[in-house]
Amino acid sequence: MLIAASAPRTAELLERRGLAVTAVDISEFEKLEGCVTCLSVLIGG
């Protein structure tokens, strides 16, 4: 799971629930009011 590096408490919570978390620095996108969801690609199965 990708998560913004600016949300370390959320990352910790998700890791405690057994998820593999990768923190990503998206500070430049956040300055433009973007988020990880805006950078997501959904692949249907």
CORJODA-V98332 format. One record per residue. N is the residue number from 0. PHI is phi in whole degrees, -180 to 180 (* if undefined). Layout:
n: {N N}
phi: {PHI PHI}
//
This chain:
n: {0 1 2 3 4 5 6 7 8 9 10 11 12 13 14 15 16 17 18 19 20 21 22 23 24 25 26 27 28 29 30 31 32 33 34 35 36 37 38 39 40 41 42 43 44}
phi: {* -92 -145 -63 -62 -78 -123 -66 -69 -67 -60 -63 -61 -66 -63 -64 -88 94 -88 -84 -114 -120 -82 -125 -78 -118 -57 -68 -70 -65 -62 -97 64 -96 -151 -60 -59 -65 -103 -83 -123 -94 -117 -77 -116}
//
